[in-house]
Amino acid sequence: MIELFTFPTEEVLKEYEVVVSLSLNSESNSFDVESNKIQFQNLLKEAKVKLCDEFDEKFCDSLLNKVKDLRDNTDFWRKASQSVVIYITPDDVFYYRLSVPVATGTVVAEKAYVLPLISNFQYISYYHLLALNHDKFSLFNGRGATIQEVELPEDAPDTLTKALGDELTGGELNVGSYNGGEGNSGGVFHGHNEKSHEVEVDQVNYFRVVDNYIFENFSKPTELPLVLFTLPENAADFEKLSKNSYLDETRVEASPSQLSFNDIQAHTSKVVDEIINRRYKELVDKFNETKPEFRLEAQYNDLAMASIQGKIDTLLLEDHFQVHGTIDENGQHEEGTETKHYINQLVHNVLKTNGNVFVLEKASMPSDSGVAALLRF
C-alpha cells in the first residue's frame, strides 16, 4: 500500500480495468479503532457485491484480498486523520489520509472516485512547516490546519552548532532576549569580541545548510510546498538564498523559539483560515466577473464536451451534488441509474486538462444550479 500526499497524481487520474474507491471517516482514539475496522469491513462487503455484478467471484476476491490484512492493522487505524480514502486497483493499492470529513461509501468504476479529495486539496492541503530560528529549526507535517512534528534523525542539522561545527566563524554564540521573553525580535546576538559580521556569516551559512537539507530530504522526495514559520527578517534572509523550488509564498510571521506545540498549531491554524477565506473570495469574485458566454451551469451535454475539449478552467460543484448517468464515448451526457459517475468523469476530464475543481457548501456556492464551469475560451 502506498500513501499519497499530493493531488492530482498519475495514480489517481489513470484509467483502470476497474478501481474500488472506499471512503470513510476515521477515529484515532483507542476506543474507536474497532469501529473503524468494522466500518471498513462493511465497505469491503458492499464493494464485493458491486464488483461481482460485473466480474466473476474469483476476480473479485483476488482484488479485495489486496487489503485483507488492513482490517486488523491497528497501527493503520490509530494514525490520526479525520478521514481516509483507499483505492484498490489491479496494479496496486494507494490511499490518502484527509483532514476533512467525507461521505462514507464505495464506488466501483474504471476511474478512481476523486470527489472526497477535492475539499481537502482545493485551498491548502498537505505541506511542510519549517519553524525556523536563527540558530535552530524544527519541521512539521501539515494537513490543512493540523500539524504533526517530524522526528528528525540524530545527524539532522537542526541546530547551528551541529550544522557548522568547526566552520563557525563567530565563535560560541549566546542569544539574549529583549524584554526577557516572547514577542521580541527573536533574540540579539552576542559573540566573542562582538563579532557581528562573523555571526551574520554563520547565520547565512546555517540557512544554506537548512535549505539544502530540507530540499533533499523532504521537499524533493514528496514535492510538497514548504511554509515558513519565522520572523519576517529571518524569512527575508532565508528566501533570498533558498534554492528550494517548493518554498511557498505563504508565511506564518512569528518567532517559534519559545512557543509550545499548541502555540505553533494555533498560529498555523489562523494563517490557514486566512488563506482559505482569501482564496474563496478570489474564487467568487472570479465567478461574478466572468461574462455569461464564458459560463456553463446545468447544461450537462455542453459541460461534458467542454471538459473533454479542455475548455473548462474552473469547475465549481455544490457539495454532494450528483447527476444521474455517465459521459459516453461521444462526450455526451448519457442518462442512467448511476449516481456517482457523471460528476466524477467530469472532474477527471477537467483535472487532466489542468483545470481547477472546487467543492463548496450550498450556502457558499455562487450558482444555484449545483454545478458551474468557467471557460477558457
Backbone torsions as a table, in degrees:
resi	resn	phi	psi	omega
1	MET	NA	139.0	-177.7
2	ILE	-118.0	127.5	174.1
3	GLU	-88.1	130.3	178.8
4	LEU	-104.4	147.0	-176.1
5	PHE	-121.7	-14.5	-179.6
6	THR	-119.2	161.1	-178.0
7	PHE	-153.3	138.5	-3.4
8	PRO	-80.6	161.0	177.5
9	THR	-129.4	167.4	178.7
10	GLU	-59.3	-39.9	-179.0
11	GLU	-60.2	-40.3	-175.6
12	VAL	-74.9	-37.9	-174.6
13	LEU	-88.3	-9.9	-179.2
14	LYS	-67.2	146.9	175.5
15	GLU	-95.2	133.0	-176.3
16	TYR	-116.3	168.8	170.0
17	GLU	-59.0	-41.5	173.2
18	VAL	-163.5	148.0	173.8
19	VAL	-137.7	132.2	176.8
20	VAL	-97.7	121.1	179.5
21	SER	-106.9	122.2	179.9
22	LEU	-116.7	126.2	179.4
23	SER	-123.2	130.6	177.2
24	LEU	-152.9	145.3	172.7
25	ASN	-79.7	138.4	-173.3
26	SER	-121.4	154.7	175.8
27	GLU	-114.4	139.1	-175.0
28	SER	-102.9	-11.2	-179.2
29	ASN	-82.5	157.7	-170.3
30	SER	-62.9	-25.4	-177.9
31	PHE	-73.0	-26.6	-174.0
32	ASP	-107.0	-1.0	178.4
33	VAL	-57.5	-39.5	-179.3
34	GLU	-62.6	-35.5	178.9
35	SER	-67.7	-32.7	174.4
36	ASN	-61.1	-45.0	-179.0
37	LYS	-62.6	-43.4	-179.6
38	ILE	-65.7	-43.0	178.8
39	GLN	-60.4	-43.0	179.2
40	PHE	-63.9	-43.0	179.4
41	GLN	-61.6	-39.8	178.5
42	ASN	-65.8	-36.6	177.4
43	LEU	-66.6	-37.0	177.3
44	LEU	-64.0	-39.8	177.7
45	LYS	-63.1	-42.7	178.1
46	GLU	-63.6	-40.9	179.6
47	ALA	-64.4	-39.6	-179.4
48	LYS	-63.1	-40.6	178.3
49	VAL	-60.1	-46.3	-179.3
50	LYS	-66.4	-41.6	179.5
51	LEU	-62.5	-44.5	-175.0
52	CYS	-72.4	-7.7	170.6
53	ASP	-72.3	-21.2	-175.2
54	GLU	-119.0	-25.9	-175.5
55	PHE	-128.3	162.2	178.8
56	ASP	-74.0	162.2	-172.4
57	GLU	-63.8	-33.2	179.7
58	LYS	-62.3	-43.0	179.2
59	PHE	-66.7	-42.2	179.6
60	CYS	-57.7	-46.8	-178.4
61	ASP	-65.6	-40.1	-178.6
62	SER	-64.7	-35.0	179.7
63	LEU	-72.0	-48.9	-176.3
64	LEU	-73.2	-21.9	177.1
65	ASN	-65.4	-15.4	178.2
66	LYS	-63.5	-21.9	-179.7
67	VAL	-120.3	20.2	-175.1
68	LYS	-61.7	-29.9	-178.2
69	ASP	-87.2	-7.9	-174.9
70	LEU	-70.4	-32.4	-177.4
71	ARG	-56.2	-40.4	-175.9
72	ASP	-97.6	12.5	179.3
73	ASN	-86.6	87.0	-175.5
74	THR	-59.4	-38.1	-179.8
75	ASP	-60.2	-39.6	-179.8
76	PHE	-61.8	-46.0	-175.1
77	TRP	-77.5	-17.4	179.5
78	ARG	-82.1	-21.1	-176.8
79	LYS	-66.2	126.4	-170.4
80	ALA	-69.6	126.3	166.1
81	SER	-167.9	156.2	-175.5
82	GLN	-73.6	-30.5	-178.9
83	SER	-155.2	168.5	178.5
84	VAL	-142.7	141.7	175.9
85	VAL	-123.3	127.1	-175.3
86	ILE	-119.6	133.3	179.0
87	TYR	-117.2	123.3	179.9
88	ILE	-109.8	117.5	-179.8
89	THR	-123.2	165.0	175.8
90	PRO	-60.8	-23.3	-177.7
91	ASP	-87.7	-42.9	-172.6
92	ASP	-164.7	-179.9	174.3
93	VAL	-124.8	130.2	175.8
94	PHE	-136.4	159.2	-174.3
95	TYR	-151.4	161.0	174.7
96	TYR	-124.4	141.3	165.8
97	ARG	-100.5	127.0	-173.2
98	LEU	-114.8	158.9	179.3
99	SER	-105.6	15.2	178.4
100	VAL	-126.7	154.5	176.0
101	PRO	-72.6	152.9	178.9
102	VAL	-128.7	163.5	173.0
103	ALA	-82.6	118.3	-178.6
104	THR	-66.3	133.8	178.2
105	GLY	168.0	179.3	179.8
106	THR	-126.5	145.8	173.3
107	VAL	-134.5	131.2	176.7
108	VAL	-115.3	118.0	-176.7
109	ALA	-159.7	-175.6	177.2
110	GLU	-85.9	-13.7	179.5
111	LYS	-121.1	146.3	175.5
112	ALA	-62.3	138.4	178.6
113	TYR	-81.5	105.4	-168.8
114	VAL	-100.1	-4.5	-177.9
115	LEU	-54.3	-39.0	179.3
116	PRO	-62.5	-21.2	-176.5
117	LEU	-83.9	-24.4	-170.7
118	ILE	-59.6	-51.2	-176.9
119	SER	-58.6	-33.5	-177.8
120	ASN	-69.9	-33.3	-171.3
121	PHE	-109.0	-3.8	-167.3
122	GLN	-73.4	-30.3	-179.9
123	TYR	-111.1	-56.9	176.2
124	ILE	-151.1	130.1	-171.7
125	SER	-124.3	-119.4	-179.8
126	TYR	-80.8	144.9	179.2
127	TYR	-163.0	168.2	169.0
128	HIS	-104.9	138.4	177.5
129	LEU	-110.6	117.9	-179.8
130	LEU	-101.0	107.0	176.8
131	ALA	-87.1	103.6	-167.5
132	LEU	-115.0	124.3	168.0
133	ASN	-108.9	174.5	-177.8
134	HIS	-67.5	-21.0	-174.7
135	ASP	-130.2	9.0	178.1
136	LYS	-165.0	163.5	175.5
137	PHE	-149.3	159.8	166.6
138	SER	-134.8	160.8	-174.2
139	LEU	-128.5	143.7	-179.0
140	PHE	-131.3	145.5	167.4
141	ASN	-85.6	131.2	179.5
142	GLY	-113.3	134.6	170.0
143	ARG	-125.8	101.0	-174.6
144	GLY	60.1	-125.9	-178.5
145	ALA	-89.1	1.7	-176.8
146	THR	-103.0	134.2	179.0
147	ILE	-123.1	157.2	177.3
148	GLN	-142.5	126.5	-175.9
149	GLU	-68.2	139.4	177.1
150	VAL	-87.0	129.4	176.5
151	GLU	-81.9	108.4	-175.6
152	LEU	-82.4	149.0	177.5
153	PRO	-67.8	163.0	-175.4
154	GLU	-58.7	-33.5	-175.9
155	ASP	-89.5	8.2	178.9
156	ALA	-66.4	141.1	-179.4
157	PRO	-81.5	57.3	-173.0
158	ASP	-82.4	-3.8	170.8
159	THR	-131.5	156.7	-179.0
160	LEU	-62.0	-43.0	-177.8
161	THR	-66.2	-37.5	176.9
162	LYS	-66.6	-37.9	-175.4
163	ALA	-73.4	-43.1	-173.3
164	LEU	-100.6	-30.8	176.7
165	GLY	52.2	-122.3	-177.7
166	ASP	-68.7	-12.2	-178.5
167	GLU	-85.2	-0.5	176.2
168	LEU	-60.6	127.5	-179.6
169	THR	-98.7	-21.7	-175.6
170	GLY	-92.5	5.3	-178.1
171	GLY	78.3	-173.6	179.8
172	GLU	-69.3	130.2	-173.1
173	LEU	-102.0	146.7	167.8
174	ASN	-125.4	151.7	177.4
175	VAL	-124.3	120.4	176.0
176	GLY	-103.3	141.0	-177.3
177	SER	-92.0	138.6	169.4
178	TYR	-67.5	139.1	177.0
179	ASN	58.6	10.1	171.9
180	GLY	71.0	20.0	-179.9
181	GLY	-176.6	-154.4	-175.5
182	GLU	-69.2	164.1	177.1
183	GLY	81.8	5.7	179.3
184	ASN	-93.5	-169.7	-176.9
185	SER	-80.5	6.5	175.6
186	GLY	99.0	4.9	176.0
187	GLY	116.8	148.0	175.3
188	VAL	-117.1	137.0	-175.5
189	PHE	-77.5	139.4	169.7
190	HIS	-133.1	118.4	178.0
191	GLY	-124.3	172.2	177.2
192	HIS	-61.0	129.7	178.5
193	ASN	61.3	25.4	178.0
194	GLU	49.9	49.6	-177.7
195	LYS	-77.6	68.8	-174.4
196	SER	-62.0	-37.6	-179.9
197	HIS	-64.2	-45.4	179.7
198	GLU	-63.0	-37.0	179.0
199	VAL	-64.0	-41.9	176.9
200	GLU	-62.0	-39.8	177.7
201	VAL	-62.3	-43.3	178.5
202	ASP	-59.9	-42.6	-178.9
203	GLN	-64.5	-43.5	177.8
204	VAL	-60.1	-46.2	179.7
205	ASN	-62.8	-39.1	179.7
206	TYR	-66.0	-44.8	178.9
207	PHE	-60.4	-35.9	177.4
208	ARG	-64.1	-43.5	178.6
209	VAL	-62.4	-45.5	179.6
210	VAL	-61.8	-46.2	-179.7
211	ASP	-57.1	-47.0	-179.3
212	ASN	-66.5	-41.5	-178.7
213	TYR	-63.7	-46.9	-179.4
214	ILE	-64.3	-41.6	-179.4
215	PHE	-63.2	-50.4	-174.6
216	GLU	-69.1	-35.3	-172.4
217	ASN	-99.7	-17.9	-176.4
218	PHE	-130.5	-56.6	-175.3
219	SER	-66.1	-48.3	-177.4
220	LYS	-63.6	-46.4	-179.7
221	PRO	-67.6	-34.4	-174.2
222	THR	-99.7	-22.4	-176.3
223	GLU	61.2	28.9	178.2
224	LEU	-90.3	147.5	175.8
225	PRO	-64.5	149.0	178.5
226	LEU	-110.0	121.1	-179.5
227	VAL	-106.2	130.7	179.7
228	LEU	-88.4	133.9	171.6
229	PHE	-117.8	99.2	-175.2
230	THR	-166.5	173.3	175.6
231	LEU	-68.3	152.0	-178.5
232	PRO	-54.7	-41.0	-178.3
233	GLU	-67.1	-36.8	176.4
234	ASN	-68.4	-39.7	178.7
235	ALA	-60.8	-44.7	-179.7
236	ALA	-61.4	-44.2	179.6
237	ASP	-65.3	-42.9	-177.6
238	PHE	-66.9	-44.7	-178.1
239	GLU	-65.3	-31.0	-178.8
240	LYS	-63.6	-36.8	-175.5
241	LEU	-103.3	-11.7	-174.1
242	SER	-65.2	138.5	173.8
243	LYS	-110.8	14.5	-178.3
244	ASN	-84.7	110.5	-177.1
245	SER	-70.3	-10.6	-179.6
246	TYR	-96.4	2.6	178.5
247	LEU	-65.5	121.6	-173.0
248	ASP	-89.9	156.0	177.7
249	GLU	-72.1	-18.7	179.4
250	THR	-68.1	137.3	178.5
251	ARG	-135.2	151.6	164.9
252	VAL	-111.4	107.6	-172.1
253	GLU	-92.6	90.5	177.8
254	ALA	-163.8	160.3	176.1
255	SER	-87.7	120.2	178.9
256	PRO	-84.0	2.2	-167.4
257	SER	-59.7	-39.3	-177.1
258	GLN	-118.1	21.8	-178.1
259	LEU	-94.2	142.8	174.2
260	SER	-76.7	169.9	175.9
261	PHE	-56.8	-44.1	-179.1
262	ASN	-63.4	-36.0	177.1
263	ASP	-65.0	-44.3	179.4
264	ILE	-63.0	-42.1	177.4
265	GLN	-59.4	-44.8	-177.7
266	ALA	-64.9	-44.1	178.0
267	HIS	-60.6	-45.2	-178.1
268	THR	-64.4	-43.4	-179.4
269	SER	-59.8	-40.7	179.9
270	LYS	-63.4	-42.9	-180.0
271	VAL	-66.7	-41.0	178.5
272	VAL	-61.2	-43.2	177.7
273	ASP	-60.4	-40.4	178.9
274	GLU	-64.6	-39.7	178.9
275	ILE	-63.7	-46.0	-179.0
276	ILE	-61.1	-46.1	-179.2
277	ASN	-63.5	-41.1	-179.8
278	ARG	-66.2	-45.2	-177.6
279	ARG	-69.6	-33.1	176.0
280	TYR	-65.9	-43.6	178.9
281	LYS	-61.0	-41.6	178.4
282	GLU	-61.5	-38.2	-179.8
283	LEU	-65.1	-47.0	-179.5
284	VAL	-65.2	-41.1	178.1
285	ASP	-60.8	-41.4	179.3
286	LYS	-62.7	-42.6	178.8
287	PHE	-61.9	-47.4	-176.1
288	ASN	-68.0	-27.2	-179.0
289	GLU	-87.8	-9.7	-179.4
290	THR	-78.0	130.3	-179.5
291	LYS	-65.2	148.0	-177.9
292	PRO	-53.4	-34.5	-178.6
293	GLU	-70.4	-12.0	177.3
294	PHE	-109.4	23.1	177.0
295	ARG	-128.7	141.6	170.7
296	LEU	-124.1	143.3	176.4
297	GLU	-122.2	-117.0	-174.1
298	ALA	-82.7	48.6	176.8
299	GLN	-107.0	85.8	-164.7
300	TYR	-66.0	-35.6	175.7
301	ASN	-67.2	-45.9	-179.4
302	ASP	-64.6	-40.4	177.6
303	LEU	-61.8	-44.9	-179.3
304	ALA	-60.5	-48.8	-178.4
305	MET	-66.3	-41.8	179.8
306	ALA	-62.3	-36.1	179.7
307	SER	-66.6	-38.0	179.7
308	ILE	-71.0	-36.9	-178.0
309	GLN	-79.7	-3.1	179.2
310	GLY	75.8	22.6	-178.3
311	LYS	-82.3	-19.1	-173.2
312	ILE	-86.2	117.5	176.1
313	ASP	-84.4	-44.2	-177.2
314	THR	-138.8	129.8	177.7
315	LEU	-114.3	126.1	178.3
316	LEU	-110.9	131.3	-178.8
317	LEU	-127.6	135.7	171.5
318	GLU	-74.1	137.0	-178.0
319	ASP	-55.0	133.2	179.7
320	HIS	71.9	4.8	178.7
321	PHE	-71.4	133.3	178.9
322	GLN	-138.2	159.7	177.1
323	VAL	-127.3	129.5	177.5
324	HIS	-66.0	136.9	175.8
325	GLY	110.5	-164.8	-176.0
326	THR	-140.1	174.5	169.0
327	ILE	-99.7	120.9	-175.8
328	ASP	-83.2	-179.6	-175.7
329	GLU	-66.5	-14.8	178.4
330	ASN	-95.5	6.9	179.4
331	GLY	74.4	30.7	180.0
332	GLN	-119.7	156.4	177.0
333	HIS	-77.5	118.5	177.9
334	GLU	-106.8	114.4	-177.5
335	GLU	-64.9	146.2	-179.3
336	GLY	-169.9	-174.4	-178.4
337	THR	-86.7	-15.0	-178.3
338	GLU	-62.9	138.1	-178.0
339	THR	-111.4	-11.9	-176.2
340	LYS	-125.6	27.4	-176.4
341	HIS	-108.5	-49.9	-175.4
342	TYR	-57.1	-53.3	-177.2
343	ILE	-63.7	-39.8	179.0
344	ASN	-63.6	-41.9	176.5
345	GLN	-62.7	-42.2	179.4
346	LEU	-59.2	-46.6	179.6
347	VAL	-61.5	-45.3	177.4
348	HIS	-56.5	-46.2	-178.5
349	ASN	-61.9	-41.6	-179.8
350	VAL	-66.7	-43.8	-179.6
351	LEU	-65.6	-38.0	-179.5
352	LYS	-67.0	-23.2	178.6
353	THR	-104.3	25.1	174.2
354	ASN	63.0	29.9	173.2
355	GLY	-86.7	173.7	179.7
356	ASN	-112.6	143.4	-179.7
357	VAL	-127.7	134.3	178.5
358	PHE	-130.8	138.4	174.5
359	VAL	-111.3	123.9	-174.0
360	LEU	-123.1	148.9	171.6
361	GLU	-63.0	153.7	-176.3
362	LYS	-54.6	-42.6	-177.9
363	ALA	-67.4	-21.9	-177.9
364	SER	-96.4	-9.2	-176.2
365	MET	-73.7	121.9	-178.5
366	PRO	-74.1	-6.1	176.4
367	SER	-122.1	148.3	178.8
368	ASP	-97.8	13.5	-176.2
369	SER	-92.6	-8.8	-178.6
370	GLY	89.6	-24.6	178.2
371	VAL	-148.2	139.6	177.7
372	ALA	-150.0	142.2	179.8
373	ALA	-126.9	137.1	172.8
374	LEU	-102.2	126.5	-170.9
375	LEU	-94.1	149.7	175.1
376	ARG	-78.4	-37.3	-177.1
377	PHE	-155.9	NA	NA
